[in-house]
Amino acid sequence: MELVTLERYEPGSRLGTGADYEVRTAVDRETGNQVVLKRPVPQMIRLNQHGGAEARTQRLLQAHQEMGASLTGIVPILGYTEPANHDAFFGDSLGNEYRVTVEERAKGIPLLGDQMARITGVPIGVGQNLFALFPLGQTDGQPAFPVQQQILDVEETFLKAGYLLLDLRPQNIFYQPGAGRTTVIDCGGLVPLKPSKREEHPGNRRQTTPADIHDFFLEVLKFYTTPQRPPEQAAGYRDPYGLRPVIRFEEELADLEAAFESQDDACRAAALEMIKKVRGRSYSGLEDFRQDLDFYFDSVRQRNSELPDYPLARQAWEEACEWLKADYWRKFLFDPDVELAEFQSQAHC
């Protein structure tokens, strides 16, 4: 990670915009490598309301410097600029200074596509549904529910370094179906475990209770578990699940509890037990939660395998996979013909 100037890069197109950052493609003129340039959302910069994003960027740069080679499962930061007015480079007139980070371009697709693409009919939730919530197809050697397992692995790395990583929503996760590989592309929700002063919870500036590991557990339950059974029609894979961010701890748990209580199958008890422990903040640590989550997913796999209409559900899964061949997904470093080849061969067995 080095201090750079933007003149080193050939700017490309906008790749996506989140709550705090805009991401654009670029090419490193020195190496020829594809990278992404990340900056605060332009409207926030124009209004000089990007101080929170700048603080999160600075905290992330510090963590990268501290952790070095131990950081795995996240997109590497290759460089960063000094805070400056970058209007000339980006061709806009925002009028304020900000820092830009240069990151390696992640391979695969986002589990949740850009919200703007939804307006044009793109099924932005298909990645989350296909590979996280209802992974009915898997390549050889992949663990069951690989997305969740790798997210927990990333969290464990940060915990060992003294940080809690939050805001691991699907839009912040890229996935390579063929390799079964997950990459976290946004670590802005980084909180020191022993802050010198009370830290804000990312995305919720009114929160007064300092975040702890149970806030991460709630995110896993909200975005990566569901009481729903696998859809029997491809349309069930279109929309994202749990779209809005975690805002109020107790209300989110109450909604999850009500959703799982409405189901009467083998997964219900395992899910409710996790919700109970998260509410009471009674988990001893990550491994304690991982054991319960593994037990829950074992119940999900057993339930899915015993569904009377499982062949219909698997057919819907395969049909939804075909959506990933659309042009929208090809703008990422993703070749659907390669990434989905093994899934397609399974379909014809």
HELIX and SHEET records of a PDB file:
HELIX    1   1 LEU A    6  ARG A    8  5                                   3    
HELIX    2   2 PRO A   42  ARG A   46  1                                   5    
HELIX    3   3 GLY A   51  MET A   67  1                                  17    
HELIX    4   4 GLY A   68  SER A   70  5                                   3    
HELIX    5   5 ASP A   87  PHE A   90  1                                   4    
HELIX    6   6 GLN A  115  ILE A  119  1                                   5    
HELIX    7   7 VAL A  126  GLN A  128  1                                   3    
HELIX    8   8 ASN A  129  LEU A  133  3                                   5    
HELIX    9   9 PRO A  146  LYS A  160  1                                  15    
HELIX   10  10 PRO A  170  ASN A  172  5                                   3    
HELIX   11  11 ILE A  213  TYR A  224  1                                  12    
HELIX   12  12 ALA A  234  TYR A  237  5                                   4    
HELIX   13  13 PHE A  249  GLU A  261  1                                  13    
HELIX   14  14 CYS A  267  ARG A  279  1                                  13    
HELIX   15  15 LEU A  286  SER A  305  1                                  20    
HELIX   16  16 TYR A  310  CYS A  321  1                                  12    
HELIX   17  17 GLU A  322  LYS A  325  5                                   4    
HELIX   18  18 ASP A  327  ARG A  330  1                                   4    
HELIX   19  19 PRO A  336  GLU A  339  1                                   4    
HELIX   20  20 ALA A  341  ALA A  347  1                                   7    
SHEET    1   A 6 GLU A   2  LEU A   3  0                                        
SHEET    2   A 6 ILE A  77  TYR A  80  1                                        
SHEET    3   A 6 THR A 101  GLU A 104 -1                                        
SHEET    4   A 6 GLN A  34  PRO A  40 -1                                        
SHEET    5   A 6 TYR A  21  ASP A  28 -1                                        
SHEET    6   A 6 TYR A   9  THR A  17 -1                                        
SHEET    1   B 3 ILE A 109  PRO A 110  0                                        
SHEET    2   B 3 ILE A 173  GLN A 176 -1                                        
SHEET    3   B 3 ARG A 181  VAL A 184 -1                                        
SHEET    1   C 2 TYR A 163  LEU A 166  0                                        
SHEET    2   C 2 GLY A 189  PRO A 192 -1                                        
END                                                                             
